Amino acid sequence: MPYFHLVFTLPHALNGLAGCDARTLYKLLFGAVADTLNSFALNPRWLGGTPSFTLVLHTWKQDLGRHIHIHALVAGGALTADGKWVSAKRGFLFPIEALSEVYRGKFMEALDGARLAGILRHEAAQHDASWRTLIATLYRHDWVVYAKQPLGGPAQVLEYLGRYTHRVAISNDRILGMDGSSVRFRMRDSANGNRKKLVRLEAGEFIGRFLLHTLPGGFKRIRHYGLLGSAHKTANLAAARAALEAPLPDPVVVESVEAFMRRVTGIEWLNCPHCHEGRFRVVQAITPHLPRAPPRVPS
């Protein structure tokens, strides 16, 4: 069964709001994307059943600027109310133009509701004229949901999740050097055919951009919906397997961490990164020593 890969992006006009109301904005984004995918999947014209999909939040561009978007990994089918599995058409899930329009409508409705509820702190939300200007800007251009090449099956989905879900804004291998005042790193310039480009940022600017992508405390940027939702996942997946006549998973087959890392990254991660021969070996687990709190002084 194929999996489809969609990307839902927020316009950069909302970057200021994200700086002040990140938790609310990200929550609205997850809700709008999930509602959009569920509504299309439940429509008999497309699938007519409950879908299964995973959403992953990313907030950065290659230069560490803000670029708020969600990657959606959607199974190519849905489970109907009478327990049947309906597969998507080959190479097609939902019409992108309609999907984009509904997504924008749902997000804008939720954003307006958040403002009316008084939970937005950004300055633009406090003044009617500023808010109207922001809304007009957001409606000035179409919001385009980007459909990437479909993933071939569960193995490719697991590989994608293993490689990309826990990425941070910049990885060590992109940082080329630093001195007392600046940091140099490599990026792909999407405006020029993804050519590699060298960027030098003043140290404070680099740190500031990196911290733009620190999520609010406790916020989960990977979420599962539909048949994968935690509330009834066991029963839903059992019903889906029955509809697909798929075998039950073997509880005995448990992949080790070492084997998983080797398969996903292609790296022997227990080997010494310098000589590639010596191997990391756990000798002893050291219990963390936490300083005792000072005695309380009676007031």
Contacts in CASP RR format, 6 or more apart in sequence:
PFRMAT RR
TARGET T0000
AUTHOR 0000-0000-0000
METHOD contacts of the structure
MODEL  1
MPYFHLVFTLPHALNGLAGCDARTLYKLLFGAVADTLNSFALNPRWLGGT
PSFTLVLHTWKQDLGRHIHIHALVAGGALTADGKWVSAKRGFLFPIEALS
EVYRGKFMEALDGARLAGILRHEAAQHDASWRTLIATLYRHDWVVYAKQP
LGGPAQVLEYLGRYTHRVAISNDRILGMDGSSVRFRMRDSANGNRKKLVR
LEAGEFIGRFLLHTLPGGFKRIRHYGLLGSAHKTANLAAARAALEAPLPD
PVVVESVEAFMRRVTGIEWLNCPHCHEGRFRVVQAITPHLPRAPPRVPS
1 75 0 8 1.000
1 76 0 8 1.000
1 77 0 8 1.000
1 87 0 8 1.000
1 153 0 8 1.000
1 154 0 8 1.000
1 244 0 8 1.000
2 76 0 8 1.000
2 88 0 8 1.000
2 91 0 8 1.000
2 150 0 8 1.000
2 151 0 8 1.000
2 152 0 8 1.000
2 153 0 8 1.000
3 73 0 8 1.000
3 74 0 8 1.000
3 75 0 8 1.000
3 76 0 8 1.000
3 150 0 8 1.000
3 151 0 8 1.000
3 152 0 8 1.000
3 153 0 8 1.000
3 154 0 8 1.000
3 156 0 8 1.000
3 157 0 8 1.000
4 72 0 8 1.000
4 73 0 8 1.000
4 74 0 8 1.000
4 75 0 8 1.000
4 76 0 8 1.000
4 88 0 8 1.000
4 91 0 8 1.000
4 93 0 8 1.000
4 147 0 8 1.000
4 150 0 8 1.000
4 151 0 8 1.000
5 71 0 8 1.000
5 72 0 8 1.000
5 73 0 8 1.000
5 74 0 8 1.000
5 147 0 8 1.000
5 148 0 8 1.000
5 149 0 8 1.000
5 150 0 8 1.000
5 151 0 8 1.000
5 160 0 8 1.000
6 71 0 8 1.000
6 72 0 8 1.000
6 74 0 8 1.000
6 93 0 8 1.000
6 99 0 8 1.000
6 145 0 8 1.000
6 146 0 8 1.000
6 147 0 8 1.000
6 148 0 8 1.000
7 69 0 8 1.000
7 70 0 8 1.000
7 71 0 8 1.000
7 72 0 8 1.000
7 145 0 8 1.000
7 146 0 8 1.000
7 147 0 8 1.000
7 148 0 8 1.000
8 29 0 8 1.000
8 32 0 8 1.000
8 33 0 8 1.000
8 36 0 8 1.000
8 69 0 8 1.000
8 70 0 8 1.000
8 72 0 8 1.000
8 103 0 8 1.000
8 145 0 8 1.000
9 67 0 8 1.000
9 68 0 8 1.000
9 69 0 8 1.000
9 143 0 8 1.000
9 144 0 8 1.000
9 145 0 8 1.000
9 146 0 8 1.000
10 18 0 8 1.000
10 25 0 8 1.000
10 29 0 8 1.000
10 68 0 8 1.000
10 69 0 8 1.000
10 107 0 8 1.000
11 137 0 8 1.000
11 138 0 8 1.000
11 141 0 8 1.000
11 143 0 8 1.000
12 66 0 8 1.000
12 67 0 8 1.000
13 134 0 8 1.000
13 137 0 8 1.000
13 138 0 8 1.000
14 25 0 8 1.000
14 68 0 8 1.000
14 138 0 8 1.000
15 66 0 8 1.000
15 68 0 8 1.000
16 122 0 8 1.000
17 25 0 8 1.000
17 120 0 8 1.000
17 122 0 8 1.000
17 124 0 8 1.000
17 125 0 8 1.000
17 134 0 8 1.000
18 25 0 8 1.000
18 26 0 8 1.000
18 59 0 8 1.000
18 66 0 8 1.000
18 68 0 8 1.000
19 122 0 8 1.000
19 212 0 8 1.000
20 120 0 8 1.000
20 121 0 8 1.000
20 122 0 8 1.000
20 123 0 8 1.000
21 119 0 8 1.000
21 120 0 8 1.000
21 121 0 8 1.000
21 122 0 8 1.000
21 125 0 8 1.000
22 215 0 8 1.000
22 216 0 8 1.000
23 216 0 8 1.000
23 219 0 8 1.000
24 114 0 8 1.000
24 119 0 8 1.000
24 120 0 8 1.000
25 68 0 8 1.000
26 57 0 8 1.000
26 68 0 8 1.000
26 215 0 8 1.000
26 216 0 8 1.000
26 219 0 8 1.000
26 221 0 8 1.000
28 107 0 8 1.000
28 110 0 8 1.000
28 111 0 8 1.000
28 114 0 8 1.000
29 57 0 8 1.000
29 68 0 8 1.000
29 70 0 8 1.000
29 107 0 8 1.000
30 55 0 8 1.000
30 57 0 8 1.000
30 70 0 8 1.000
30 223 0 8 1.000
31 106 0 8 1.000
31 110 0 8 1.000
32 103 0 8 1.000
32 105 0 8 1.000
32 106 0 8 1.000
32 107 0 8 1.000
32 110 0 8 1.000
33 55 0 8 1.000
33 70 0 8 1.000
33 72 0 8 1.000
33 103 0 8 1.000
34 53 0 8 1.000
34 55 0 8 1.000
34 223 0 8 1.000
34 225 0 8 1.000
35 106 0 8 1.000
36 99 0 8 1.000
36 102 0 8 1.000
36 103 0 8 1.000
36 106 0 8 1.000
37 51 0 8 1.000
37 53 0 8 1.000
37 72 0 8 1.000
37 74 0 8 1.000
37 94 0 8 1.000
37 225 0 8 1.000
38 50 0 8 1.000
38 51 0 8 1.000
38 225 0 8 1.000
38 226 0 8 1.000
39 102 0 8 1.000
40 46 0 8 1.000
40 47 0 8 1.000
40 94 0 8 1.000
40 98 0 8 1.000
40 99 0 8 1.000
40 102 0 8 1.000
41 47 0 8 1.000
41 48 0 8 1.000
41 49 0 8 1.000
41 50 0 8 1.000
41 51 0 8 1.000
41 77 0 8 1.000
41 78 0 8 1.000
42 48 0 8 1.000
42 49 0 8 1.000
42 50 0 8 1.000
42 78 0 8 1.000
46 88 0 8 1.000
46 93 0 8 1.000
46 94 0 8 1.000
47 77 0 8 1.000
47 78 0 8 1.000
47 86 0 8 1.000
47 88 0 8 1.000
48 78 0 8 1.000
48 80 0 8 1.000
48 86 0 8 1.000
49 78 0 8 1.000
49 79 0 8 1.000
49 80 0 8 1.000
49 81 0 8 1.000
49 86 0 8 1.000
50 78 0 8 1.000
50 79 0 8 1.000
50 80 0 8 1.000
50 226 0 8 1.000
50 227 0 8 1.000
50 236 0 8 1.000
51 74 0 8 1.000
51 75 0 8 1.000
51 76 0 8 1.000
51 77 0 8 1.000
51 78 0 8 1.000
51 225 0 8 1.000
51 226 0 8 1.000
51 227 0 8 1.000
52 74 0 8 1.000
52 75 0 8 1.000
52 78 0 8 1.000
52 224 0 8 1.000
52 225 0 8 1.000
52 226 0 8 1.000
52 227 0 8 1.000
52 228 0 8 1.000
52 236 0 8 1.000
52 240 0 8 1.000
53 72 0 8 1.000
53 73 0 8 1.000
53 74 0 8 1.000
53 75 0 8 1.000
53 224 0 8 1.000
53 225 0 8 1.000
53 226 0 8 1.000
53 228 0 8 1.000
54 72 0 8 1.000
54 73 0 8 1.000
54 161 0 8 1.000
54 222 0 8 1.000
54 223 0 8 1.000
54 224 0 8 1.000
54 225 0 8 1.000
54 228 0 8 1.000
55 70 0 8 1.000
55 71 0 8 1.000
55 72 0 8 1.000
55 222 0 8 1.000
55 223 0 8 1.000
55 224 0 8 1.000
55 225 0 8 1.000
56 70 0 8 1.000
56 71 0 8 1.000
56 72 0 8 1.000
56 73 0 8 1.000
56 161 0 8 1.000
56 164 0 8 1.000
56 165 0 8 1.000
56 221 0 8 1.000
56 222 0 8 1.000
57 68 0 8 1.000
57 69 0 8 1.000
57 70 0 8 1.000
57 215 0 8 1.000
57 221 0 8 1.000
57 222 0 8 1.000
58 67 0 8 1.000
58 68 0 8 1.000
58 69 0 8 1.000
58 70 0 8 1.000
58 71 0 8 1.000
58 167 0 8 1.000
58 221 0 8 1.000
59 66 0 8 1.000
59 67 0 8 1.000
59 68 0 8 1.000
59 69 0 8 1.000
59 169 0 8 1.000
59 212 0 8 1.000
59 213 0 8 1.000
60 66 0 8 1.000
60 67 0 8 1.000
60 169 0 8 1.000
60 170 0 8 1.000
60 212 0 8 1.000
60 213 0 8 1.000
61 67 0 8 1.000
62 187 0 8 1.000
62 188 0 8 1.000
62 189 0 8 1.000
62 190 0 8 1.000
63 187 0 8 1.000
63 199 0 8 1.000
63 209 0 8 1.000
64 169 0 8 1.000
64 170 0 8 1.000
64 201 0 8 1.000
64 206 0 8 1.000
64 209 0 8 1.000
64 210 0 8 1.000
64 212 0 8 1.000
64 213 0 8 1.000
65 209 0 8 1.000
65 212 0 8 1.000
66 212 0 8 1.000
66 213 0 8 1.000
71 164 0 8 1.000
73 151 0 8 1.000
73 157 0 8 1.000
73 160 0 8 1.000
73 161 0 8 1.000
74 93 0 8 1.000
75 227 0 8 1.000
76 87 0 8 1.000
76 88 0 8 1.000
76 93 0 8 1.000
77 85 0 8 1.000
77 86 0 8 1.000
77 87 0 8 1.000
77 88 0 8 1.000
78 85 0 8 1.000
78 86 0 8 1.000
79 85 0 8 1.000
79 86 0 8 1.000
79 227 0 8 1.000
79 236 0 8 1.000
79 239 0 8 1.000
79 240 0 8 1.000
79 243 0 8 1.000
80 86 0 8 1.000
83 239 0 8 1.000
83 242 0 8 1.000
83 243 0 8 1.000
84 243 0 8 1.000
85 240 0 8 1.000
85 243 0 8 1.000
85 244 0 8 1.000
91 150 0 8 1.000
93 147 0 8 1.000
96 144 0 8 1.000
96 145 0 8 1.000
96 147 0 8 1.000
99 145 0 8 1.000
100 142 0 8 1.000
100 143 0 8 1.000
100 144 0 8 1.000
100 145 0 8 1.000
101 142 0 8 1.000
101 143 0 8 1.000
103 143 0 8 1.000
103 145 0 8 1.000
104 142 0 8 1.000
104 143 0 8 1.000
108 135 0 8 1.000
108 138 0 8 1.000
108 139 0 8 1.000
112 135 0 8 1.000
114 120 0 8 1.000
115 125 0 8 1.000
115 131 0 8 1.000
118 125 0 8 1.000
123 130 0 8 1.000
124 130 0 8 1.000
124 131 0 8 1.000
124 133 0 8 1.000
124 134 0 8 1.000
125 131 0 8 1.000
151 157 0 8 1.000
151 160 0 8 1.000
158 264 0 8 1.000
159 264 0 8 1.000
162 264 0 8 1.000
163 264 0 8 1.000
163 265 0 8 1.000
165 222 0 8 1.000
168 213 0 8 1.000
169 209 0 8 1.000
169 210 0 8 1.000
169 212 0 8 1.000
169 213 0 8 1.000
170 185 0 8 1.000
170 210 0 8 1.000
174 185 0 8 1.000
174 186 0 8 1.000
174 187 0 8 1.000
175 183 0 8 1.000
175 184 0 8 1.000
175 185 0 8 1.000
176 184 0 8 1.000
176 185 0 8 1.000
176 186 0 8 1.000
176 198 0 8 1.000
177 183 0 8 1.000
177 184 0 8 1.000
177 185 0 8 1.000
178 184 0 8 1.000
178 203 0 8 1.000
180 203 0 8 1.000
181 202 0 8 1.000
181 203 0 8 1.000
182 200 0 8 1.000
182 201 0 8 1.000
182 202 0 8 1.000
182 203 0 8 1.000
182 206 0 8 1.000
183 200 0 8 1.000
183 201 0 8 1.000
183 203 0 8 1.000
183 206 0 8 1.000
184 198 0 8 1.000
184 199 0 8 1.000
184 200 0 8 1.000
185 198 0 8 1.000
185 199 0 8 1.000
185 201 0 8 1.000
185 206 0 8 1.000
186 196 0 8 1.000
186 197 0 8 1.000
186 198 0 8 1.000
186 199 0 8 1.000
187 196 0 8 1.000
187 197 0 8 1.000
187 199 0 8 1.000
188 194 0 8 1.000
188 195 0 8 1.000
188 196 0 8 1.000
188 197 0 8 1.000
189 195 0 8 1.000
189 196 0 8 1.000
189 197 0 8 1.000
201 209 0 8 1.000
215 221 0 8 1.000
224 230 0 8 1.000
224 233 0 8 1.000
226 236 0 8 1.000
227 233 0 8 1.000
227 236 0 8 1.000
227 237 0 8 1.000
227 240 0 8 1.000
228 236 0 8 1.000
228 237 0 8 1.000
229 236 0 8 1.000
240 246 0 8 1.000
241 247 0 8 1.000
241 248 0 8 1.000
255 263 0 8 1.000
258 269 0 8 1.000
258 270 0 8 1.000
261 267 0 8 1.000
261 269 0 8 1.000
262 268 0 8 1.000
262 269 0 8 1.000
268 276 0 8 1.000
270 279 0 8 1.000
270 280 0 8 1.000
271 277 0 8 1.000
271 278 0 8 1.000
271 279 0 8 1.000
271 280 0 8 1.000
272 278 0 8 1.000
272 279 0 8 1.000
272 280 0 8 1.000
END
